Amino acid sequence: MALERSAMIAAGLKLLDEVGLEGLTLRRLASELGVQAPAIYWHFKSKQDLLDHMASSVLMAGVREISFNPRMRWDRWAVEYGKGLRRILLLHRDGARMISGTRLADNSLYEPMEDSLRILSDAGFSSYLSIVFLSTLYSYAVGFVIEEQAVCPRPNKFVDFYDPEKRARRMDGKRFPQAQKAGKYLFTKFDRRFEDGLKLIVAGIAARKQAKAVAVKTSSK
């Protein structure tokens, strides 16, 4: 019986959770499914092609959880959008690395992008600033989670090397006192640190938006 592409994508995500991004190969996926490699290559011409479809599948399933309520203030929406992106990236082992740089394999994903840009446009952002803002939120979430998953590949499974106390003992506290203390912030409390960083980005864009509005108002006098 021929395998459906959706079943292969689901199996690929399961294998990703088990072996990570480096361990995921088309041949290994074929072995897991009990088929010959050509059966996989019939649907996916390369590992990157498989990753494109896996990433699009994860994004489509997760993006529905992000609020697009048009009555929500743009700054509150931006925070919820960023938190929603992080949740999506954390769904799978190496999720941020898998999704980063992939090509959309489902044009339906342009719909939530359109919704997001419309929210910003309705709030008074120019098309260019809307894109800059949206891509900055995305890049922040991806970069943060790549680092987060390096420390904690799966929920509650921390890499021993990043243990703050062990890291502190490896360092010269007299020479690097601030860097030594930084460990307790860099490698713990990811939820709080992510949201605080997100709020900094939103505050920055709000200040930029306000300054531009004042400049326009002043020049029109």
PEHUVEN-V736855 format. One record per residue. N is the residue number from 1. SS is DSSP state (a for helix, b for strand, c for the rest). PHI is phi in whole degrees, 0 to 359 (none if undefined). Layout:
n;ss;phi
N;SS;PHI
N;SS;PHI
This chain:
n;ss;phi
1;c;none
2;c;290
3;c;280
4;c;280
5;a;300
6;a;299
7;a;292
8;a;291
9;a;296
10;a;298
11;a;293
12;a;296
13;a;292
14;a;295
15;a;293
16;a;301
17;a;297
18;a;277
19;a;241
20;a;82
21;a;295
22;a;293
23;a;281
24;c;280
25;c;225
26;a;294
27;a;293
28;a;292
29;a;296
30;a;300
31;a;297
32;a;297
33;a;273
34;c;73
35;c;232
36;c;279
37;a;306
38;a;303
39;a;294
40;a;282
41;a;295
42;c;296
43;c;263
44;c;229
45;c;284
46;c;201
47;a;298
48;a;297
49;a;298
50;a;297
51;a;297
52;a;302
53;a;287
54;a;297
55;a;297
56;a;297
57;a;296
58;a;294
59;a;297
60;a;295
61;a;289
62;a;273
63;a;293
64;c;294
65;c;277
66;c;277
67;c;287
68;c;237
69;c;297
70;c;295
71;c;273
72;c;285
73;c;302
74;a;301
75;a;289
76;a;292
77;a;300
78;a;299
79;a;295
80;a;294
81;a;297
82;a;297
83;a;295
84;a;295
85;a;299
86;a;298
87;a;302
88;a;296
89;a;294
90;c;272
91;c;296
92;c;226
93;c;303
94;c;58
95;a;299
96;a;292
97;a;293
98;a;295
99;a;283
100;c;300
101;c;81
102;c;281
103;c;262
104;c;295
105;c;253
106;c;218
107;c;295
108;c;297
109;a;290
110;a;289
111;a;294
112;a;295
113;a;295
114;a;298
115;a;299
116;a;296
117;a;294
118;a;292
119;a;301
120;a;289
121;a;297
122;a;295
123;c;275
124;c;103
125;c;280
126;c;288
127;a;301
128;a;295
129;a;293
130;a;297
131;a;294
132;a;301
133;a;296
134;a;297
135;a;290
136;a;292
137;a;300
138;a;296
139;a;295
140;a;297
141;a;297
142;a;296
143;a;298
144;a;298
145;a;289
146;a;302
147;a;291
148;a;298
149;a;285
150;a;290
151;a;277
152;b;226
153;b;303
154;b;225
155;c;310
156;c;64
157;b;241
158;b;272
159;c;284
160;a;303
161;a;301
162;a;268
163;c;303
164;a;305
165;a;291
166;a;291
167;a;298
168;a;299
169;a;290
170;a;284
171;c;259
172;c;273
173;c;296
174;c;285
175;c;276
176;c;233
177;a;296
178;a;288
179;a;295
180;a;294
181;a;292
182;a;298
183;a;302
184;a;290
185;a;263
186;a;288
187;c;241
188;c;216
189;c;49
190;a;297
191;a;301
192;a;296
193;a;294
194;a;296
195;a;293
196;a;295
197;a;295
198;a;298
199;a;293
200;a;297
201;a;297
202;a;296
203;a;297
204;a;294
205;a;289
206;a;294
207;a;294
208;a;297
209;a;296
210;a;294
211;a;297
212;a;293
213;a;296
214;a;295
215;a;297
216;a;295
217;a;296
218;a;293
219;a;292
220;c;277
221;c;282
